[in-house]
Amino acid sequence: MRDWLSHRAVVSPDATALITADSSTSTDMRAETETTNTRASVTYSALNETVDQVAARLATLGVGHGSHVGLLMSNRPEAVWLIHATMRLGAVVVPLSTEQTLSELAPRVERADLDLLVCERETEPIAVDCSVPVSSVDDGNVSLMDSPAADESAADPEWKPTDPLVMLYTSGTTGQPKLVVLTVRNVFTSAVASADRLGVLPTDRWCSPLALHHMGGIAPVYRAVIDGTGLILAPTDPKPLLNALSQHEATGVSIVPVLLERLLSVGTLPDSLRVVLLGGAPASNELIEHCGDRGVPLHPTYGMTEAASQIATARPSEATANPGTVGRPLFMTTVTIIDDDGYPLPPNERGEIVVSGPTIMKQYYRDSKATGDAFCAHGFRTGDIGYLDEDDRLWVDGRAGDRIVTGGKTVDPSEVANVLCDHPEIADAAVVGLPDAEWGECVGALLEQTDQDSSVDAATIESYCRARLASHKLPRVVTFGAIPRTESGTIDREVVRARLDVART
């Protein structure tokens, strides 16, 4: 098959493909924006022409079949162009976080074997220090730095279902971030299964405020083209996001619990919304009940990068009647609950959640051990604990490991602890997740000092970490003292949490 956009441009040339929402909070701009800003709304035919030009320019930089192209950009039209342009050339796109420091980003760039890193003006200073060829996108222009203009479109190769399409980092259950390889089949079947569950229509407009380096952010880019729907790129600030939903009559939105709570606090969601896909972190029963009372069409979902997004998704009536469930598995996805010995468990018995089906990843890039460890006889081992009830609804109770999920983003405690222990006045660190009303969890740290007379304090630690860790990984609660341990010498995390709870009160 050829790239999906080239097919969609033939099937639905005049349909709206991409809408760029205004970042202001005004609600009186719709007519003016859509008539005066040519980048605000484009058809599939126009998007296809733009992507043709971008692909040709990428080709002049040596991008071709099998190339790895990094993307260090925020949610903007140029990023969407580049995602489709890489597919047009047969290349693999590797979206990266714009929030990371150089010490976090550089190893990820190196591990991904990038042939080119495309950035924007804001991320160019950090991109040029990553030891790979870099090209910067000009604002509002399809040109790329150091690329000569191309007269002809680059030839688009044939894709096989098993070809790698996109690679995304996920922290998983260990400190070493793993690079998930998703194939054409993974992403396509996930889109079909999602549309089946959510009842997607050709006239739908899906709003995407989530970052593109997350599966929840990039999935709508591919799904819009596969489904023939419109994609709305929107900011994450609640007021501009609410304005975008209303102004562009969005019918669906991908969102995490903390952002949904903020959105509901600033206003009423528009009547055009039929789907609020809520994932990235567990939703509280209070939030589900609140959405039910306000008529929010909430679809709680459970997914993973390794599964190309959704694994199970509940419909609104199901979520309201059964608070806490994430619904039934999607079409072609099989969920099995296994015990510690790997044997399947009957309904209502808790164990590890294992998933199989055509959406499951091909592998972790160049990590055969991690790939092998991730699979068992029944499929991919999620590392999460839960159960299936007698009606095949999935309930997720928690994580088998010690991962922290804050605002929909996963933090590995060992990564934070290693940074803390690099401080000359810190001898050891215990990092745990603490319940947080706004973020679901926040990062807490109990620190042992090298010297009892040390003057290091929480403010010093925050400043030290801010230069070395992304903002969502920063310890929000810090206290000092001896780290409690079990008889075997491992950190007693429950005692650590108790001490940190006392410290923050």
Rosetta blueprint (number, residue, H / E / L):
1 M L
2 R L
3 D L
4 W H
5 L H
6 S H
7 H H
8 R H
9 A H
10 V H
11 V H
12 S L
13 P L
14 D L
15 A L
16 T E
17 A E
18 L E
19 I E
20 T E
21 A L
22 D L
23 S L
24 S L
25 T L
26 S L
27 T L
28 D L
29 M L
30 R H
31 A H
32 E H
33 T H
34 E H
35 T H
36 T H
37 N L
38 T L
39 R L
40 A L
41 S E
42 V E
43 T E
44 Y H
45 S H
46 A H
47 L H
48 N H
49 E H
50 T H
51 V H
52 D H
53 Q H
54 V H
55 A H
56 A H
57 R H
58 L H
59 A H
60 T H
61 L L
62 G L
63 V L
64 G L
65 H L
66 G L
67 S L
68 H E
69 V E
70 G E
71 L E
72 L E
73 M L
74 S L
75 N L
76 R L
77 P H
78 E H
79 A H
80 V H
81 W H
82 L H
83 I H
84 H H
85 A H
86 T H
87 M H
88 R H
89 L H
90 G L
91 A L
92 V E
93 V E
94 V E
95 P E
96 L L
97 S L
98 T L
99 E L
100 Q L
101 T L
102 L H
103 S H
104 E H
105 L H
106 A H
107 P H
108 R H
109 V H
110 E H
111 R H
112 A L
113 D L
114 L L
115 D L
116 L E
117 L E
118 V E
119 C E
120 E L
121 R L
122 E L
123 T L
124 E H
125 P H
126 I H
127 A H
128 V L
129 D L
130 C L
131 S L
132 V L
133 P L
134 V E
135 S E
136 S E
137 V E
138 D L
139 D L
140 G L
141 N L
142 V L
143 S L
144 L E
145 M L
146 D L
147 S L
148 P L
149 A L
150 A L
151 D L
152 E L
153 S L
154 A L
155 A L
156 D L
157 P L
158 E L
159 W L
160 K L
161 P L
162 T L
163 D L
164 P E
165 L E
166 V E
167 M E
168 L E
169 Y E
170 T E
171 S L
172 G L
173 T L
174 T L
175 G L
176 Q L
177 P L
178 K E
179 L E
180 V E
181 V E
182 L E
183 T E
184 V H
185 R H
186 N H
187 V H
188 F H
189 T H
190 S H
191 A H
192 V H
193 A H
194 S H
195 A H
196 D H
197 R H
198 L H
199 G L
200 V L
201 L L
202 P L
203 T L
204 D L
205 R E
206 W E
207 C E
208 S E
209 P L
210 L L
211 A L
212 L L
213 H L
214 H L
215 M H
216 G H
217 G H
218 I H
219 A H
220 P H
221 V H
222 Y H
223 R H
224 A H
225 V H
226 I H
227 D H
228 G L
229 T L
230 G E
231 L E
232 I E
233 L E
234 A L
235 P L
236 T L
237 D L
238 P H
239 K H
240 P H
241 L H
242 L H
243 N H
244 A H
245 L H
246 S H
247 Q H
248 H L
249 E L
250 A L
251 T L
252 G E
253 V E
254 S E
255 I E
256 V L
257 P H
258 V H
259 L H
260 L H
261 E H
262 R H
263 L H
264 L H
265 S H
266 V H
267 G L
268 T L
269 L L
270 P L
271 D L
272 S L
273 L L
274 R L
275 V E
276 V E
277 L E
278 L E
279 G L
280 G L
281 A L
282 P L
283 A L
284 S L
285 N H
286 E H
287 L H
288 I H
289 E H
290 H H
291 C H
292 G H
293 D H
294 R L
295 G L
296 V L
297 P L
298 L E
299 H E
300 P E
301 T E
302 Y E
303 G E
304 M E
305 T H
306 E H
307 A H
308 A L
309 S E
310 Q E
311 I E
312 A E
313 T E
314 A L
315 R L
316 P H
317 S H
318 E H
319 A H
320 T H
321 A H
322 N L
323 P L
324 G L
325 T E
326 V E
327 G E
328 R E
329 P E
330 L L
331 F L
332 M L
333 T L
334 T E
335 V E
336 T E
337 I E
338 I E
339 D L
340 D L
341 D L
342 G L
343 Y L
344 P E
345 L L
346 P L
347 P L
348 N L
349 E L
350 R L
351 G E
352 E E
353 I E
354 V E
355 V E
356 S E
357 G L
358 P L
359 T L
360 I L
361 M L
362 K L
363 Q E
364 Y E
365 Y L
366 R L
367 D L
368 S H
369 K H
370 A H
371 T H
372 G H
373 D H
374 A H
375 F E
376 C E
377 A L
378 H L
379 G E
380 F E
381 R E
382 T E
383 G E
384 D E
385 I E
386 G E
387 Y E
388 L E
389 D L
390 E L
391 D L
392 D L
393 R L
394 L E
395 W E
396 V E
397 D E
398 G E
399 R E
400 A L
401 G L
402 D L
403 R L
404 I E
405 V E
406 T E
407 G L
408 G L
409 K E
410 T E
411 V E
412 D L
413 P H
414 S H
415 E H
416 V H
417 A H
418 N H
419 V H
420 L H
421 C H
422 D L
423 H L
424 P L
425 E L
426 I E
427 A E
428 D E
429 A E
430 A E
431 V E
432 V E
433 G E
434 L E
435 P E
436 D E
437 A L
438 E L
439 W L
440 G E
441 E E
442 C E
443 V E
444 G E
445 A E
446 L E
447 L E
448 E E
449 Q E
450 T L
451 D L
452 Q L
453 D L
454 S L
455 S L
456 V L
457 D L
458 A H
459 A H
460 T H
461 I H
462 E H
463 S H
464 Y H
465 C H
466 R H
467 A L
468 R L
469 L L
470 A L
471 S H
472 H H
473 K H
474 L L
475 P L
476 R L
477 V E
478 V E
479 T E
480 F E
481 G L
482 A L
483 I L
484 P L
485 R E
486 T L
487 E L
488 S L
489 G L
490 T L
491 I E
492 D L
493 R H
494 E H
495 V H
496 V H
497 R H
498 A H
499 R H
500 L H
501 D H
502 V H
503 A H
504 R H
505 T L
